[in-house]
Amino acid sequence: IGTDVIRKSKIHLVDLAGSERVYKTQAAGTLLKESKYINSSLHFLEMVIVALQERSNGQARSHVPYRNSMMTSVLRDSLGGNCKTSMIATMNPDRNHTDESMSTCRFAQRVAMVSNAVKVNEEVDPQLVIRRLKKEVVDLREEIALLKGADDEETEISDETQKHIRELVASYVSDKAPDAALSVGPHMGKIRLCFQFLKELAQSGAQASGGGKGGAGSEEQDDKIKKLQAQVKQRDNEIVILVNMINEAKKGGAIMSGPGALLDQRGVSAGALEGQSASNPRKDNGGGGNAAAAPALVDPAILKDRAKAFEMFRQGYQKNDVIDSNKAVLKSKYDEAKSVGEKVNESRGEIAKLKGQIEQLRVERAMRGEEGE
């Protein structure tokens, strides 16, 4: 996409029949006639292979007899030149067919000695070039007409023209091609009409997407909104309590730490917090709160420091012990997962090393086999 150069390729899959000796098969009639055709086709193919082999060896062989048979003419692009040729030879292990097996091996050896010059088949498509140039000419003409201020169209756009422009806009919106274009000429009235139709489509799409909400998705969103609203309400109650603590600290009044003492001194706001913490009561020594976790008097300087204020709040929070224990469990799980990952990486390295050794042994065995032959 976006270029005039195209790539072409093709593949040939040929199933060659084996050569047959008539005096061994005792063929007659139609089978004898088919055997003659098979042997003649293989003979012409071997002539082409021999010629290509001689040319690869540097001999002065100018002519390759591709046109002797239909098969060699079709396979001209797959034998020598810009191609990749692969041959699979099958043989019969029976002793009576040793001559044919040796002939097949010699033929496969000749095919293996044929040299090819492989390259990418790229060429410029003239149809793409013509199409691109025509589009550029149309765009340039419209741009020139727009710059010159030419307005050959009627001042008022007719209903038929509006309908045609609406169809063009709809086709442009529905077209998923990256190079799609919307062209209505240099008429400014038509251009404004296109923008108007696009705006209508955008507004109708937004209304459809907004009105189509419902079902399970909307219920899940409503549940999330309710949960968030409850959390916000809880935070508001906590903020009210902290503000009251700050005001009383400024007045010089002693404030006991711990949720129990705060609930006794806060009236309506403390009552709201009491309703939230009633499901998880906290056992204190003597009912006076956790006096060791926070000082008996709130220092306004501490509240100005966000980190210190958060630490004081965390120490007085009811589920602080649970959070600390969860952190410890999470850290142990993380360390365990990290050790398992290291073991996995070590195992992968050993597997890769063993694969390399196996591949090296295969290559050595293959080389020994070739030397033995």
Solvent accessible surface area in square Angstrom, and as a share of the most:
residue,aa,sasa,rsa
1,I,180,0.92
2,G,86,0.82
3,T,76,0.44
4,D,27,0.14
5,V,64,0.37
6,I,50,0.25
7,R,176,0.64
8,K,118,0.50
9,S,108,0.69
10,K,136,0.58
11,I,137,0.69
12,H,63,0.28
13,L,159,0.79
14,V,74,0.43
15,D,141,0.73
16,L,67,0.33
17,A,50,0.39
18,G,53,0.51
19,S,51,0.33
20,E,60,0.27
21,R,89,0.33
22,V,59,0.34
23,Y,146,0.56
24,K,73,0.31
25,T,69,0.40
26,Q,141,0.62
27,A,11,0.09
28,A,76,0.59
29,G,58,0.56
30,T,100,0.58
31,L,104,0.52
32,L,48,0.24
33,K,115,0.49
34,E,87,0.39
35,S,2,0.01
36,K,123,0.52
37,Y,134,0.51
38,I,51,0.26
39,N,44,0.23
40,S,45,0.29
41,S,36,0.23
42,L,36,0.18
43,H,103,0.46
44,F,62,0.26
45,L,7,0.03
46,E,61,0.27
47,M,69,0.31
48,V,0,0.00
49,I,3,0.01
50,V,45,0.26
51,A,0,0.00
52,L,9,0.05
53,Q,32,0.14
54,E,45,0.20
55,R,113,0.41
56,S,44,0.28
57,N,81,0.42
58,G,67,0.65
59,Q,102,0.45
60,A,115,0.89
61,R,80,0.29
62,S,109,0.70
63,H,123,0.55
64,V,12,0.07
65,P,10,0.06
66,Y,24,0.09
67,R,208,0.76
68,N,66,0.34
69,S,24,0.16
70,M,153,0.68
71,M,43,0.19
72,T,0,0.00
73,S,54,0.35
74,V,82,0.47
75,L,15,0.07
76,R,130,0.47
77,D,75,0.39
78,S,28,0.18
79,L,17,0.08
80,G,12,0.12
81,G,42,0.40
82,N,52,0.27
83,C,18,0.11
84,K,172,0.73
85,T,55,0.32
86,S,108,0.70
87,M,71,0.32
88,I,159,0.81
89,A,39,0.31
90,T,115,0.67
91,M,106,0.47
92,N,74,0.38
93,P,135,0.85
94,D,68,0.35
95,R,210,0.77
96,N,107,0.55
97,H,63,0.28
98,T,61,0.35
99,D,90,0.47
100,E,27,0.12
101,S,19,0.12
102,M,104,0.46
103,S,46,0.30
104,T,39,0.22
105,C,63,0.38
106,R,118,0.43
107,F,28,0.12
108,A,31,0.24
109,Q,115,0.51
110,R,60,0.22
111,V,21,0.12
112,A,85,0.66
113,M,86,0.38
114,V,25,0.14
115,S,76,0.49
116,N,53,0.27
117,A,74,0.57
118,V,81,0.47
119,K,147,0.62
120,V,94,0.54
121,N,69,0.35
122,E,87,0.39
123,E,83,0.37
124,V,90,0.52
125,D,31,0.16
126,P,83,0.52
127,Q,115,0.51
128,L,51,0.25
129,V,34,0.20
130,I,83,0.42
131,R,156,0.57
132,R,105,0.38
133,L,84,0.42
134,K,132,0.56
135,K,93,0.39
136,E,75,0.33
137,V,65,0.38
138,V,75,0.43
139,D,65,0.33
140,L,102,0.51
141,R,171,0.62
142,E,46,0.21
143,E,93,0.42
144,I,92,0.47
145,A,25,0.19
146,L,77,0.38
147,L,141,0.70
148,K,162,0.69
149,G,58,0.56
150,A,42,0.32
151,D,90,0.46
152,D,141,0.73
153,E,73,0.33
154,E,84,0.38
155,T,131,0.76
156,E,145,0.65
157,I,32,0.16
158,S,54,0.35
159,D,117,0.60
160,E,144,0.65
161,T,30,0.18
162,Q,66,0.29
163,K,132,0.56
164,H,99,0.44
165,I,2,0.01
166,R,117,0.43
167,E,96,0.43
168,L,57,0.28
169,V,1,0.00
170,A,49,0.38
171,S,65,0.42
172,Y,84,0.32
173,V,84,0.48
174,S,82,0.53
175,D,70,0.36
176,K,196,0.83
177,A,43,0.33
178,P,112,0.70
179,D,94,0.49
180,A,33,0.26
181,A,70,0.55
182,L,53,0.26
183,S,57,0.37
184,V,26,0.15
185,G,21,0.20
186,P,39,0.25
187,H,9,0.04
188,M,88,0.39
189,G,21,0.20
190,K,28,0.12
191,I,42,0.21
192,R,156,0.57
193,L,20,0.10
194,C,8,0.05
195,F,138,0.58
196,Q,94,0.42
197,F,8,0.03
198,L,57,0.28
199,K,127,0.54
200,E,69,0.31
201,L,77,0.39
202,A,67,0.52
203,Q,90,0.40
204,S,60,0.39
205,G,40,0.39
206,A,64,0.50
207,Q,137,0.61
208,A,72,0.56
209,S,76,0.49
210,G,45,0.43
211,G,68,0.65
212,G,64,0.62
213,K,152,0.64
214,G,44,0.42
215,G,53,0.51
216,A,73,0.57
217,G,40,0.38
218,S,31,0.20
219,E,113,0.51
220,E,105,0.47
221,Q,102,0.45
222,D,72,0.37
223,D,75,0.39
224,K,129,0.55
225,I,88,0.44
226,K,133,0.57
227,K,136,0.57
228,L,106,0.53
229,Q,114,0.51
230,A,62,0.48
231,Q,94,0.42
232,V,88,0.51
233,K,135,0.57
234,Q,59,0.26
235,R,128,0.47
236,D,70,0.36
237,N,25,0.13
238,E,27,0.12
239,I,97,0.49
240,V,65,0.37
241,I,7,0.04
242,L,68,0.34
243,V,71,0.41
244,N,44,0.23
245,M,15,0.07
246,I,48,0.24
247,N,65,0.34
248,E,57,0.26
249,A,18,0.14
250,K,147,0.62
251,K,172,0.73
252,G,63,0.60
253,G,33,0.32
254,A,84,0.65
255,I,1,0.01
256,M,104,0.46
257,S,19,0.12
258,G,13,0.12
259,P,29,0.18
260,G,28,0.27
261,A,9,0.07
262,L,24,0.12
263,L,41,0.20
264,D,124,0.64
265,Q,80,0.36
266,R,17,0.06
267,G,59,0.57
268,V,141,0.81
269,S,25,0.16
270,A,1,0.01
271,G,35,0.34
272,A,43,0.33
273,L,32,0.16
274,E,92,0.41
275,G,59,0.57
276,Q,69,0.31
277,S,22,0.14
278,A,69,0.53
279,S,105,0.68
280,N,62,0.32
281,P,107,0.67
282,R,76,0.28
283,K,200,0.85
284,D,44,0.23
285,N,153,0.79
286,G,88,0.85
287,G,59,0.57
288,G,27,0.26
289,G,9,0.09
290,N,51,0.26
291,A,75,0.58
292,A,106,0.82
293,A,25,0.19
294,A,16,0.12
295,P,71,0.44
296,A,77,0.60
297,L,102,0.51
298,V,13,0.07
299,D,66,0.34
300,P,49,0.31
301,A,64,0.49
302,I,46,0.23
303,L,38,0.19
304,K,171,0.72
305,D,56,0.29
306,R,213,0.78
307,A,73,0.56
308,K,120,0.51
309,A,23,0.18
310,F,127,0.53
311,E,65,0.29
312,M,32,0.14
313,F,85,0.35
314,R,63,0.23
315,Q,66,0.29
316,G,25,0.24
317,Y,76,0.29
318,Q,48,0.21
319,K,98,0.42
320,N,19,0.10
321,D,108,0.56
322,V,83,0.48
323,I,67,0.34
324,D,58,0.30
325,S,58,0.37
326,N,87,0.44
327,K,120,0.51
328,A,63,0.49
329,V,83,0.48
330,L,126,0.63
331,K,132,0.56
332,S,63,0.40
333,K,123,0.52
334,Y,138,0.53
335,D,68,0.35
336,E,105,0.47
337,A,64,0.50
338,K,115,0.49
339,S,48,0.31
340,V,78,0.45
341,G,29,0.28
342,E,93,0.42
343,K,134,0.57
344,V,66,0.38
345,N,92,0.47
346,E,115,0.51
347,S,54,0.35
348,R,163,0.59
349,G,42,0.40
350,E,112,0.50
351,I,93,0.47
352,A,65,0.50
353,K,136,0.58
354,L,102,0.51
355,K,131,0.55
356,G,41,0.40
357,Q,83,0.37
358,I,86,0.43
359,E,92,0.41
360,Q,109,0.48
361,L,92,0.46
362,R,155,0.56
363,V,75,0.43
364,E,61,0.27
365,R,166,0.61
366,A,58,0.45
367,M,105,0.47
368,R,145,0.53
369,G,38,0.37
370,E,126,0.56
371,E,141,0.63
372,G,69,0.67
373,E,186,0.83
